[in-house]
């Protein structure tokens, strides 16, 4: 079963396919064990995303989570040498999913027979007017973005990188921060946890209206931002989500 068929089932669940295509998919689900298996995997993924995290019960994400939200905008990396799209094109397990429920797909684990919830995942949050909400299909250009991630026992990931690319090819780094053009910061080290873990700082960039694609890489060993932009990184777990930046 290809990623395209899985993505079709995601769109079907979100009501983002035509009525004719929805009818065809439901008819195929009634007769195809392979497609039903993909539907079961999707349902397990959604259930994992909706499962409560006991360690986060009662936690106020606004308290300390957005320490840098009102800081000066971080520098933007741009130029002909930034080949982020090429880097992601070769990343194994790349998935494009809805902005309201982002979970990375761990292809290496699945190939070994694992089922149910995936081992790695991330979620984006928006800080606007002092309120914290999950990232939806749109955001405002002056919103600050923060992130939380999931790296369950059994995952080999030990580092994370989060960045975005706009329609003009400009690259915006969130984790790690890249404020010194002469530096080569590496991926942020992470551990294993049974519950989601928040990244402590929100970052506001000078974004332009239009489409913005946010990328997250889960890595077994840290790599530098320069290696990612040069297209030299093959991430075993990677995902992207595209939102529209409003004026």
N, C-alpha and C positions, 0 to 999 in steps of 0.2 A: 504494500500500500504506500503510495507516494505522499510526500508532504502536502501536495496540491489537494489530494482527496481529504486529508485531515483538515486543511484550511477551509475546504468547502463545507465540511460539517460544522466548523466554528461559525462560519457565516450563516449557515442554516439556523443554528441555535440563536444567533443574534438578529435574525430576520433580515439579513442583508443579501438574500438571493431573490431572484424573480419568482413569482408564483409558479410558473411552469417548471423552473429548475427545482424548486422546493418539492413539487409533486413527484418529479423524477427521482430525486434523492430518497424520498420516503418510500417509493416503490422499490428502489434498489435495496434499501435497508431491510425490507421485508423478505428479500430473497438471497441476499449476499452475506454469508457468514463473515467474510473478510471486512466488509464495510461495517457490519455490526460490531466487530471487534474494535474498529477505530472509534465508533460511537461510544463504546464502553470505556475506552481509554480517555476520550474527551470528558465523559461524565465523571470519571475518577479524578481528572485534573480539576474540574470545576469544584468538586466536593472538597478537594484538598485546599483550594484557594479560599473556600468559604468556611473551612474548619476554624473554630476559635483557637486562639493562642493564649493559654492560661497565663503565661508570663507577661503578656501585654494587657491583661484585663485591668481596667482602671488607670492605665498609663496615659498621661496627657502628653501627646506628641509635641505640643507647642512649647513645653518646658525644656529648654536647652537644645531642642532638635533643630532649631532654625537660627543658630548663633550667628551665622554669617549672612542672613537674609538681607540685612540693611547695609552690608558692607559695599565698598566700591565694586563695580562690575569687574569680573575676572577678564583678563585679556583673551582675545579671540585668535586662534591659530587659523591661518588661511594661506592659500598659495598653491601653485601648480604641483608642488611636491607632495601634497597630502592626498594619498591614495587610499583613504579609509574604505571606500566602496569595494575596492579590490581585496582589501584585507578581509572584509566580511563575506565576500563572495566565496572565499575558500574555507571559511570557518565551518566546521562540522556542526550539524544540528541547528543551523540558523532558522529562526521561526519568526513570522510576522503575525502578531495576535492583537486582539482588541486592547485599547489603552486602559480599560477599566479592570482588566484581569490579566496580568502578565505573569506567566510561569515559563521558565526555560525548560527545554526538553533535553534530557540527558541521554543522548543516543548510545553512548558507550555502555551505560548501565542497562538500557533496554535490550541491547543486543545480547547481554548475558542472561536475559530472562526475567528481569525485574518487571513488576507490574504495579498498578496503582499510582500513588502520588509520585511525582518527580522529586529528585533530591535537591535540585537547585531552583531558585526563583527570585524574582525581584518585583518590587512594586514602587511606582512613582507617586509622590505627593506634591501638592501645590500649596504654597503659602500666599494668600491674597487677603489684604485688609485684616491681617491678624488672625485669619481663619485657616485651618489646615484641612484640606480635602484630598481625596484620591484624584489622580490625574484622569480626566475624561478625554473625549475626542477633541476638545479644544482647550486652549489656554490663552492668557493675555501676555503680551510681549514683556510686561514688567513683572510677571509672576516669578517667584523664586521656586526652585525645584529641589526636593529632597527625596531620598530613596531609602527603602529597607530591603533586606535580602533574606533568603532562606538557603541554608546549606546544611542539609540533614545528615545524620550519621550514615556513613557508607559512601558519601561523596568524596572524591579526591581533590576537589577544588580547594585551593588555599590562598587565592587572591582574586580580586574583582577590579574591573575598570568600567566606568560609566562615562559616556560622552555622547554628543549629539552632532548631527550634520544637517544644515539647512539646504534649501533648494539651490542656492548659489554655490554650494560646496564648502561653505565655511564650517569649521569644526570648533565645537565648544566643549572643553573638558570639565567634568564635574569631579570624578574620582579616578586618578589623583588630580589635584589642582595643578595647573601648569601656568605659573605666573612669571617665571623667568625663562625667556626664550633660549638662554644658554644652558639651561638645566635639562636633565633627562629623567624626570620622576618616573618611578615604577608603580606597578599595580599595588593596590591597597591590600595588605595581608588580611585574611579572614580565618576564622576558626569554624568548627562544626557546632551546631546547636539544634536542639529539638524545636525551637521557636524562632520566629522571625527576629532579625537583628536590624536595628536602625543605624544608618550612617548619620553621624551626629550633626552635620552642618548642611544647611540649605544654601544654594548658590543661585545668584541672579546674574544672568548674562544680558547683554544688549542684543536682543533678538529682533529679527525683521519679520513682518507679517508674511505668512505662507506656511508651507509644510516644513515640519521639523521631525527628524527621525532620531530617536534616542536608542543608543546601543548599549548593551551590557555584556561583558565578557566574564565568564568564570574560568579561571586558569589554574592549572596544577602548580605552576611556578610563576613568580612575578616576571613580567616583561616591561620594557620602557614604553613611554608614549611615542617615542621616535620610531620604535620597531612597529608599532601598530599603524602609525600613519604611513610608514614606508611599505606596508603590505607584507611584512615578514612574519606575521603571527597567524598560526592556525589554532584557533581556540576550540577545545573539545566541547565546550558548551557556550552558546551565544544566542542572543535574541535581540530583536529590535521592535520598536513600536513607533508609529507615526501619528503625530497630532497636528492640528492646524493652529498656528499662532495668530491670534486676532490683534488688531491695532490697539 
